[in-house]
Amino acid sequence: MSRAFAKEDDSLEAPIIPPRAALPPGTPNYVTPRGLEQLRAELTALEVERSQVEANRDNESDRTRQLTVLNARMSALTARIASAKVVDLHTQPADEVRFGATVTLRTRSSGKPGPERHFTIVGVDEAAVAEGRVAFVAPIARAVQGAKLGQMVALRLGPKEEMVEVAAIAYANDHL
C-alpha cells in the first residue's frame, strides 16, 4: 500500500528534550548564589508556561507533546536544583583561584606582557562564555584553579601551550 493512503500519526514521535549541561560523573553540582537564583527563576518560568499549555485545549495532541517536554525539562531542572551545592564566595581565599573567582590572566610570551583574559568561574548551568562566565569543569578553569596571585600557569588552548600570569583574583558577587 502506498504511504499516501496510510494514516500516520506524527504525534507518536518522542519529543526531543534538550539536555542540561553535563557534569562529569561524581562531580558535585557547585553553583554560585546567583546561579541558584537563575535555576529557581527558570523553574518558575517553566511552571508558568506549563499552566498556560494546560489551559489551552485547542489542539490536544500538540498540548500533550508540549506538556511532555515541559514536564521532562522541569524534572531535570528540579533534580539539578536538588543536587546544587551553593559555594559561599566570602569563604574563598582571596589570593587563590577557586570556584566563584573572577580571574584576570596576563599572557607572558617571550618575556613581554601580552593580552589579558578576564572570566569568572561558575557552575555549569550558569556558564556563558560570551558573558565571561566559564564552567568550573572547563579546561581553562581547571588549569587555573588552585593558582595563587602572581603565579605562572601553562595553558593549552588549542595546538600550542602558552604561559599566563594570574594578574588579579576577585570574589565579588557583583561580578557574577
TAVENJO-V165888 format. One record per residue. N is the residue number from 0. RES is the residue in three letters. PHI is phi in whole degrees, 0 to 359 (* if undefined). D_LAST is the distance of its C-alpha to the last C-alpha in whole Angstrom. Layout:
BEGIN
n:N res:RES phi:PHI d_last:D_LAST
n:N res:RES phi:PHI d_last:D_LAST
END
This chain:
BEGIN
n:0 res:MET phi:* d_last:61
n:1 res:SER phi:289 d_last:59
n:2 res:ARG phi:296 d_last:55
n:3 res:ALA phi:296 d_last:56
n:4 res:PHE phi:259 d_last:58
n:5 res:ALA phi:267 d_last:56
n:6 res:LYS phi:273 d_last:53
n:7 res:GLU phi:243 d_last:50
n:8 res:ASP phi:263 d_last:47
n:9 res:ASP phi:294 d_last:44
n:10 res:SER phi:287 d_last:42
n:11 res:LEU phi:280 d_last:43
n:12 res:GLU phi:295 d_last:40
n:13 res:ALA phi:289 d_last:37
n:14 res:PRO phi:292 d_last:34
n:15 res:ILE phi:275 d_last:31
n:16 res:ILE phi:248 d_last:28
n:17 res:PRO phi:296 d_last:25
n:18 res:PRO phi:285 d_last:24
n:19 res:ARG phi:283 d_last:20
n:20 res:ALA phi:302 d_last:19
n:21 res:ALA phi:281 d_last:21
n:22 res:LEU phi:249 d_last:20
n:23 res:PRO phi:302 d_last:23
n:24 res:PRO phi:306 d_last:26
n:25 res:GLY phi:79 d_last:25
n:26 res:THR phi:270 d_last:22
n:27 res:PRO phi:297 d_last:20
n:28 res:ASN phi:269 d_last:17
n:29 res:TYR phi:288 d_last:14
n:30 res:VAL phi:220 d_last:11
n:31 res:THR phi:276 d_last:8
n:32 res:PRO phi:306 d_last:9
n:33 res:ARG phi:296 d_last:7
n:34 res:GLY phi:297 d_last:9
n:35 res:LEU phi:294 d_last:12
n:36 res:GLU phi:300 d_last:12
n:37 res:GLN phi:297 d_last:11
n:38 res:LEU phi:298 d_last:14
n:39 res:ARG phi:295 d_last:16
n:40 res:ALA phi:295 d_last:16
n:41 res:GLU phi:296 d_last:17
n:42 res:LEU phi:296 d_last:20
n:43 res:THR phi:299 d_last:21
n:44 res:ALA phi:296 d_last:21
n:45 res:LEU phi:294 d_last:23
n:46 res:GLU phi:296 d_last:26
n:47 res:VAL phi:295 d_last:26
n:48 res:GLU phi:298 d_last:27
n:49 res:ARG phi:297 d_last:29
n:50 res:SER phi:299 d_last:31
n:51 res:GLN phi:294 d_last:32
n:52 res:VAL phi:293 d_last:33
n:53 res:GLU phi:299 d_last:35
n:54 res:ALA phi:283 d_last:37
n:55 res:ASN phi:274 d_last:38
n:56 res:ARG phi:253 d_last:41
n:57 res:ASP phi:295 d_last:42
n:58 res:ASN phi:231 d_last:42
n:59 res:GLU phi:297 d_last:42
n:60 res:SER phi:291 d_last:41
n:61 res:ASP phi:293 d_last:38
n:62 res:ARG phi:299 d_last:37
n:63 res:THR phi:297 d_last:38
n:64 res:ARG phi:298 d_last:36
n:65 res:GLN phi:298 d_last:33
n:66 res:LEU phi:295 d_last:33
n:67 res:THR phi:298 d_last:33
n:68 res:VAL phi:296 d_last:30
n:69 res:LEU phi:298 d_last:28
n:70 res:ASN phi:296 d_last:29
n:71 res:ALA phi:294 d_last:28
n:72 res:ARG phi:297 d_last:25
n:73 res:MET phi:294 d_last:24
n:74 res:SER phi:296 d_last:26
n:75 res:ALA phi:297 d_last:24
n:76 res:LEU phi:292 d_last:21
n:77 res:THR phi:297 d_last:22
n:78 res:ALA phi:296 d_last:23
n:79 res:ARG phi:293 d_last:19
n:80 res:ILE phi:295 d_last:18
n:81 res:ALA phi:296 d_last:21
n:82 res:SER phi:270 d_last:20
n:83 res:ALA phi:296 d_last:17
n:84 res:LYS phi:242 d_last:16
n:85 res:VAL phi:286 d_last:13
n:86 res:VAL phi:263 d_last:13
n:87 res:ASP phi:282 d_last:13
n:88 res:LEU phi:294 d_last:10
n:89 res:HIS phi:288 d_last:13
n:90 res:THR phi:266 d_last:16
n:91 res:GLN phi:284 d_last:15
n:92 res:PRO phi:292 d_last:17
n:93 res:ALA phi:296 d_last:16
n:94 res:ASP phi:255 d_last:18
n:95 res:GLU phi:225 d_last:17
n:96 res:VAL phi:282 d_last:15
n:97 res:ARG phi:222 d_last:14
n:98 res:PHE phi:304 d_last:11
n:99 res:GLY phi:92 d_last:8
n:100 res:ALA phi:286 d_last:9
n:101 res:THR phi:264 d_last:8
n:102 res:VAL phi:246 d_last:12
n:103 res:THR phi:245 d_last:14
n:104 res:LEU phi:249 d_last:18
n:105 res:ARG phi:248 d_last:21
n:106 res:THR phi:292 d_last:23
n:107 res:ARG phi:236 d_last:27
n:108 res:SER phi:236 d_last:30
n:109 res:SER phi:59 d_last:33
n:110 res:GLY phi:77 d_last:32
n:111 res:LYS phi:247 d_last:31
n:112 res:PRO phi:294 d_last:27
n:113 res:GLY phi:241 d_last:26
n:114 res:PRO phi:294 d_last:22
n:115 res:GLU phi:253 d_last:19
n:116 res:ARG phi:239 d_last:16
n:117 res:HIS phi:233 d_last:12
n:118 res:PHE phi:200 d_last:10
n:119 res:THR phi:245 d_last:7
n:120 res:ILE phi:271 d_last:9
n:121 res:VAL phi:227 d_last:8
n:122 res:GLY phi:289 d_last:11
n:123 res:VAL phi:296 d_last:13
n:124 res:ASP phi:282 d_last:13
n:125 res:GLU phi:254 d_last:9
n:126 res:ALA phi:293 d_last:10
n:127 res:ALA phi:205 d_last:11
n:128 res:VAL phi:303 d_last:13
n:129 res:ALA phi:299 d_last:13
n:130 res:GLU phi:260 d_last:10
n:131 res:GLY phi:81 d_last:9
n:132 res:ARG phi:247 d_last:8
n:133 res:VAL phi:246 d_last:11
n:134 res:ALA phi:296 d_last:12
n:135 res:PHE phi:296 d_last:14
n:136 res:VAL phi:266 d_last:17
n:137 res:ALA phi:291 d_last:17
n:138 res:PRO phi:305 d_last:20
n:139 res:ILE phi:293 d_last:18
n:140 res:ALA phi:292 d_last:15
n:141 res:ARG phi:298 d_last:18
n:142 res:ALA phi:295 d_last:20
n:143 res:VAL phi:260 d_last:18
n:144 res:GLN phi:298 d_last:17
n:145 res:GLY phi:94 d_last:19
n:146 res:ALA phi:287 d_last:20
n:147 res:LYS phi:263 d_last:21
n:148 res:LEU phi:303 d_last:20
n:149 res:GLY phi:87 d_last:23
n:150 res:GLN phi:286 d_last:24
n:151 res:MET phi:269 d_last:25
n:152 res:VAL phi:228 d_last:24
n:153 res:ALA phi:273 d_last:25
n:154 res:LEU phi:244 d_last:24
n:155 res:ARG phi:244 d_last:25
n:156 res:LEU phi:243 d_last:24
n:157 res:GLY phi:119 d_last:27
n:158 res:PRO phi:287 d_last:30
n:159 res:LYS phi:244 d_last:30
n:160 res:GLU phi:263 d_last:28
n:161 res:GLU phi:229 d_last:27
n:162 res:MET phi:262 d_last:26
n:163 res:VAL phi:230 d_last:23
n:164 res:GLU phi:253 d_last:22
n:165 res:VAL phi:283 d_last:19
n:166 res:ALA phi:272 d_last:19
n:167 res:ALA phi:202 d_last:16
n:168 res:ILE phi:223 d_last:13
n:169 res:ALA phi:220 d_last:11
n:170 res:TYR phi:235 d_last:9
n:171 res:ALA phi:268 d_last:7
n:172 res:ASN phi:299 d_last:5
n:173 res:ASP phi:289 d_last:5
n:174 res:HIS phi:282 d_last:4
n:175 res:LEU phi:273 d_last:0
END
